[in-house]
Structure formats: C-alpha cells, structure tokens
Amino acid sequence: RYVRLIAEGRYQDAIEVIRETVPLPYTLGCVCPHPCEQECRRGEVNEAISIRALKKFVAERDTGRWREKLKILPDTGRKVAIIGSGPAGLTAAWFIRKQGHAVTVFEALSKGGGTMRIGIPEYRLPRHVLDQEIKDIEDIGVEFRYNTKVESLNDLFDQGFHAIFLGMGATKGTTMGIPGEEDPRVLNGLSVLRKINLEGKSELKGRVAVVGGGNVAIDVARCGLRTGADQVSMLYRRTREEMPASPEEIEAALNEGVKIDFLVAPIRVMAQDDCLQIECIRMELGKPDASGRRRPVPVKGSEFILEVDRFVMAIGQKAVIPESYGVTLNRRGYIRADKSRAVPRKRVFTGGDVMSGPATVIEAIHAGRLAASEIDKHLGGTGDIMQRFIPEEPENKCLGRDEGFAYYKRIHEEMMPVEECLKGFEEVEMVFDEK
C-alpha cells in the first residue's frame, strides 16, 4: 500500500500508512533487513525493489501531519509497566498508551532504544533518528524512567500496575568455551559495541580478529576500522552463503577493508606478552544441521596460528532474566510464552529477543504489537489497536504499460566514499532523492 502511494508521489500519505502499524518507521528505514524484499514479485523478473530504502525516503520527508490525526482513547485508569525500551517495549508502549492506559517504561540504561542504541553503530542508525522516534512516544504521554533496574515484578504489582510487559532483549554476549579465552584481550562483541555506542570508547587496537558471521560481528569489524585498529579480519566457520549477516552489510564491510576468512574456526587462545596467538582449524561443510545450514566439520591436520592484538567473540547473545521475576524459561534460556505473548505468570506478557532469542527490529516491533493488543484485551479493551490515517482505496487494476519495463534495474542506495566512511561514524548510506 505505501509503495503504491510513493509511486503516485503521495509521500506523506505513504509515511502515514507505515505509521499505522509501526512507531519507528525511520529507524526501520535505516536498519531493517527487509524480509519483504525476498517476497517481492519483481524478484521474479530481476531483483526486488528497494523497499527499505523507500521507507527511509518517506520517513525523511515526514511533515508530522499524522500527529493531528492521532487518536488517544480516554484514560481507563489502568496502568501498564514495560521493562526494557528496545523496539518491542517501545512499540508495546505506543499502542497501549493509544488505547487510553497509563504506561511507564523502565530502562536500566541512561537512554532508550535498547539494542538499537547499544548494538547498532551510528553509521547505520543516526542517533537523532532514534531520539526523535522515542520522543514521539514520550509526547503521547508514555513515562520513561531511565537508570532504573526492576528487580521484582511483585513490587510493580504492589505499586498498582495492572499488567507488565517484559522486553529486556538478549543483551549478554556468549563465549566459545575454548582454552585461553579468559585473557583480558579477548573481548565480547556486544560489550565492545556498547562501549563504543554509549561512551565513545574503543578497546579495538592493532590487529583485530572477530569470530562470528552475524550483524554484530560485522558491526564490530567495521567499528574497529573507524576507531583506530590497524587491520581487521573476521573468522567464520561456514561460507559466505551461510552468513546470517545481511548481504549489504557483508558487502560494505569488504568494501571498507575488512578481510573475511571463511571455513575457519578458532580452537585455542595462547597468550603471549605482546600479542595473542589464536590456533585455528580449517573447516569443510558436511550435512545440514538443525538450522538447515550445512554443518561445518574440522579438516584434520589443517591447524594454523593467527597472531592478533585483540580477539573479539561475536557468536551469539543470551537474555539476562532475574530469578525473582518468577517466569518460566525454555531450554534455550528465553521466556516461555504462548501465541498471545502471555507468560504462565498472571498479568505478565513478553515479546522480542527475550522471548525469541536474537532476531530483528521488525520482528520485535511485531511482537510488541501483538502483546499490546493482548494487554488491551486483558485490561477490558477491544484489542483493536490499529488506527487508519489514510482511508483504504480501491486498487487501480490498470497500471498502464512502460517501455522496457522488464529491463528496469533495482535502484541501489548510494554509499559515502570508503575513505570518508572510515573517518568516523557519519551515516554511510545516502537517502534516495525524488528522481
């Protein structure tokens, strides 16, 4: 619907259609891994259209007209506590508040955004974008309490909250469990990003190796080149095809000078006075494992030594859930909940990475919306949280004919020149112009 409106030149209408379902459209325009593009029918001709970049294009041109149309239902006298201000928590807060309930967001850090702030570098998500979208949520009456860690859900119920949403994310990095990894020069990917994003300090010096193939690993590697590392290499135990990081992020990292060693796994860290020696082994792909990807199998006798100054593990994340919350965890250590995002404990709901494990911003937003609808029903509302800013219109069945339509190429986002990228944390992707 919004893509059609953009094609018709109705940019403000398009952003308002997006805002019917998400309160963080500009953020998504910057960081969404655009699963919609895999389903785009144009991909059957050549490549999908640049849907994420179109979202960013209209988000940048937003006049804010939707604010006058925004309907907030009369106060219900009901209070909801939201723990965590990541995308799931922010989305739940937005839609629950619109239903007339009082909402308080508790955030352990000094600023909101969760992993969007601590995990995504500024060259991908400018902070003014995130700050404005959080301010929009605050402006409709959501209260934010920063530097506030919630130790007990009972305390919140005692304070008169009628429902609680748990959206703490998966904020703790995991280790590999290999000998020698306790050396202080062996770092954790999420902690490295948190320090860079929150404090502007980097521990990445000299020769840096990052193990992992997801977006966190890519972000650490690209940050290393921006914060003074001499060289950065990534070690990934499968091939490029299996890397979970988004293809454009991999491409950007390679363009900026990150070296990626595929089919390599570290097996031991040996501390030297002046460096770390990482013993690695070559891998080959065997039969598919539970993830559907071919399992990496070590190649006997292929061990080799890599010398680095800093070694970063960016291989996964887990949730930190206080026992005092009294919620049930699944075998992977995430909160167990049913389809409605309700947990076995009464009046408690959840969503986002703390329930699913590390996923995407758009998946967390979806979870926040589902939970908001269920919480509204639980508090006596209809659960109908959608507000149409732009009325539905009959679709135009006759699209006409364009000369050479089948040969139109996907328009790719223009990137800042590499030498400029590496000077700092300026946004590297240019927004489309109208042409």
Salt bridges, closest charged atoms under 4 A:
GLU8 OE2 - ARG4 NH1 3.56
GLU8 OE1 - ARG10 NH1 3.10
ASP13 OD2 - ARG10 NE 2.96
ASP13 OD1 - ARG65 NH2 2.64
GLU16 OE2 - ARG65 NE 2.83
GLU16 OE1 - LYS69 NZ 2.62
GLU20 OE1 - ARG1 NH1 2.94
GLU20 OE1 - ARG388 NH1 2.58
GLU37 OE1 - HIS34 ND1 3.39
GLU37 OE1 - ARG410 NH1 2.93
GLU44 OE2 - ARG41 NE 3.74
GLU47 OE1 - HIS412 NE2 3.56
GLU60 OE1 - ARG61 NH1 3.33
ASP75 OD1 - ARG97 NH2 3.56
ASP131 OD1 - ARG117 NH2 2.63
ASP136 OD2 - ARG19 NH2 3.32
ASP136 OD1 - ARG67 NH2 2.69
ASP139 OD2 - LYS135 NZ 2.96
GLU143 OE2 - ARG145 NE 2.91
ASP183 OD1 - ARG185 NE 3.03
GLU199 OE1 - LYS201 NZ 3.81
ASP219 OD2 - ARG124 NH1 2.69
GLU248 OE2 - HIS34 NE2 2.74
GLU248 OE2 - ARG52 NH2 3.89
GLU249 OE2 - ARG124 NE 3.53
GLU249 OE1 - ARG222 NH1 2.80
GLU251 OE1 - ARG240 NH2 2.69
GLU256 OE2 - ARG222 NH2 2.88
GLU256 OE1 - ARG226 NH1 2.80
ASP261 OD1 - LYS259 NZ 2.97
GLU279 OE1 - ARG268 NH2 2.70
ASP289 OD2 - ARG238 NH2 2.71
GLU307 OE1 - ARG207 NH1 3.92
ASP309 OD2 - ARG207 NE 3.14
GLU374 OE2 - LYS377 NZ 3.30
ASP376 OD1 - HIS101 NE2 2.71
GLU392 OE1 - ARG1 NE 3.68
GLU392 OE2 - ARG388 NH2 3.01
GLU393 OE1 - ARG4 NH1 3.97
GLU393 OE2 - ARG10 NH2 2.62
GLU413 OE2 - ARG52 NH2 3.54
GLU420 OE2 - LYS423 NZ 3.03
GLU427 OE2 - LYS56 NZ 2.63
GLU429 OE1 - ARG52 NH2 2.84
GLU429 OE2 - LYS56 NZ 3.07
